Amino acid sequence: MSHETTATPETSSAQYILQQYIAASGGLKLLKSVRNAYTMGKVRMVASEFETATRVVKNKGSSRAVESGGFVLWQMAPDMWYVELAVGGSKVHAGSNGRLVWRHTPWLGSHAAKGPVRPLRRSLQGLDPLTTAGMFANARCVGEKKVNGEDCFILKLCADPPTLRARSEGPAEIIRHVLFGYFSQRTGLLVYLEDSHLTRIQSPSGGDAVYWETTINSFLDDYRMVEGVMIAHSGRSVVTLFRFGEMAMSHTKTRMEEVWSIEEVAFNVPGLSMDCFIPPGDIRCGSVSETCELPHGGERAGRVVNRAKVADSGMQKDAPGSVDKIVWRVEV
């Protein structure tokens, strides 16, 4: 993602905010000394909701609606990462070898992502300050707002048209991708992240186009120091997927909420090598397929871990597929 690079008051303010963020996170020298990192955490899907023009189906608080699981994340400079996520009996894993981003799901197999290599969103949720600062390097400061009682500066980043075109595929055109980061004025740390995609899908039969808007709002909390680096040890994400087209009666909205906690973090793990980030041998290059397609029935969305090659302990997103199905972006 990128935006204007010419110096303006908005970009100059953003650079100052990011400098404060780096300093609050442990300092540039220390962060650059981190060659690799390991993170293990727990996740719980605590609520889901599916809404159409005529009805709303809510699953909140019931034992059936709460799915628990965990994730393991490995990262290595530059731009390499591997994540496994297991929730509700399903497993998903995804990774990047620095040149290619891929993911594997039980329902789609292994797929490569189109477009430039980009970081895993989960690593931006208070787990990787240096990558987060790099992500917002060309952002603009667009104002201030209070989040959970914290006065925050707001940084805005928009994907440029060439990036959007590179990540679009076939009938699925990504029209907009905007990222907002809310940085506490008191601590300098990132406390809230808002990520929004708008995708247009043209029907193969030549009918009306369908639009999918995906918004992920993440609250970051419980910052604690690990080997000198400030890491967010808990948080909550709310994912909303809105499908709309020409016919108002065809509109649907799906909402899911996840809470997570970090159990273990380690930096500069001995023995971690590039071999741990090799993509699967059966990967299908040139296919985005970064979504989980679910029928309109009651199947659960967003699931995923167990790669003995990397860990003994217990994804990105873009183009929706069929216009006749709910499409849930796998956000690992």
C-alpha positions, 0 to 999 in steps of 0.5 A, spaced: 500 500 500 502 506 498 500 514 498 503 520 496 510 521 498 511 528 497 512 532 503 506 535 506 504 537 513 500 531 513 505 526 511 510 530 516 506 529 522 505 522 520 513 521 520 513 524 527 508 520 530 511 513 527 518 516 530 514 516 537 511 509 535 518 506 534 521 509 540 515 507 545 516 500 542 523 499 544 527 504 539 530 503 532 536 500 534 533 494 538 528 493 533 533 492 527 537 487 531 531 482 531 532 477 526 526 473 527 520 472 532 516 466 534 509 468 537 504 463 540 497 465 542 490 463 543 483 465 539 476 465 541 470 466 536 465 469 541 460 472 536 457 471 529 451 474 526 448 474 519 443 479 516 439 479 510 433 484 508 428 480 511 432 477 517 437 477 522 441 470 525 445 472 531 449 467 535 452 470 541 454 467 548 451 460 547 456 455 547 455 453 540 457 459 538 464 460 541 469 457 538 476 456 541 483 455 538 490 457 537 495 460 532 503 460 532 506 465 528 514 465 525 517 471 522 524 472 519 527 478 516 526 480 510 518 479 509 518 472 511 513 469 515 509 463 517 502 462 521 498 456 523 491 457 526 486 452 528 479 454 530 473 449 531 476 443 528 479 446 522 486 448 520 489 454 515 496 455 514 499 461 510 506 464 509 511 468 505 518 467 503 519 474 501 517 473 494 511 470 494 505 470 499 501 463 499 495 460 504 492 453 504 485 451 507 482 445 507 476 448 502 481 451 497 488 447 498 494 451 496 494 458 493 498 464 491 496 471 492 497 476 486 500 482 487 506 485 491 508 481 497 505 484 504 505 483 511 500 478 515 495 483 518 495 479 525 503 481 525 500 488 525 496 487 531 501 489 536 506 484 534 511 487 529 512 494 531 518 495 525 513 492 520 507 496 522 511 502 522 514 500 515 507 499 513 504 506 515 511 510 512 507 513 506 501 515 510 498 521 512 495 524 519 488 525 518 486 528 525 485 526 532 480 521 535 478 518 542 479 510 542 477 507 549 478 513 553 485 514 549 486 521 545 489 518 538 492 521 532 489 517 526 494 515 520 491 513 513 494 509 508 490 508 501 492 502 496 494 506 490 491 504 483 497 500 480 497 495 487 489 495 486 490 492 479 495 487 481 491 484 486 485 484 482 483 477 478 478 475 473 471 478 474 473 480 481 476 488 481 479 491 488 476 498 488 479 500 494 483 498 500 484 503 506 488 502 512 487 507 518 492 506 524 490 510 531 496 511 535 495 513 542 498 520 544 499 518 551 504 512 550 505 513 542 503 505 541 498 503 536 491 501 539 486 501 534 487 498 527 481 499 521 482 495 515 477 496 509 476 493 502 471 494 497 471 489 491 466 489 485 465 482 482 462 482 475 457 476 473 460 471 468 453 471 465 453 479 464 448 481 469 449 486 475 455 486 478 455 485 486 460 488 491 463 486 497 465 490 502 470 487 508 471 491 514 476 489 520 476 493 526 482 491 531 483 493 538 490 492 541 491 492 549 495 489 554 502 492 552 507 488 555 515 488 554 518 482 551 526 483 551 525 490 551 520 490 545 513 492 547 508 487 544 500 487 545 498 481 549 491 481 548 486 484 543 479 484 539 477 484 532 470 485 529 470 483 522 464 485 517 462 483 510 457 487 507 454 484 500 450 489 496 448 489 488 442 492 484 437 489 488 436 491 495 433 484 497 439 481 495 443 485 500 447 481 506 451 482 512 455 477 516 459 479 522 464 475 526 468 477 533 474 474 535 478 475 541 485 473 542 491 473 547 498 472 547 501 466 551 509 466 548 513 471 544 521 470 543 526 473 539 532 471 535 530 464 535 536 459 534 536 454 528 530 458 525 532 458 517 529 460 510 527 453 510 521 454 514 518 459 509 518 454 503 511 454 500 508 448 499 510 444 493 502 443 490 501 451 490 497 454 484 501 460 482 497 466 479 490 464 483 488 469 489 483 465 492 484 468 499 477 467 501 473 461 504 466 460 501 461 458 505 454 456 503 448 460 506 447 454 511 449 455 518 457 453 517 462 456 521 466 461 518 474 463 519 477 457 521 484 454 521 495 449 525 500 444 526 506 444 522 511 439 526 516 442 521 516 449 525 513 448 531 511 442 536 506 447 540 499 445 540 492 470 511 491 476 507 485 477 503 482 479 497 478 477 491 471 473 493 469 468 489 462 466 487 457 471 487 452 466 490 455 464 496 457 468 502 465 469 502 468 469 508 475 472 508 480 468 512 484 473 516 489 469 520 
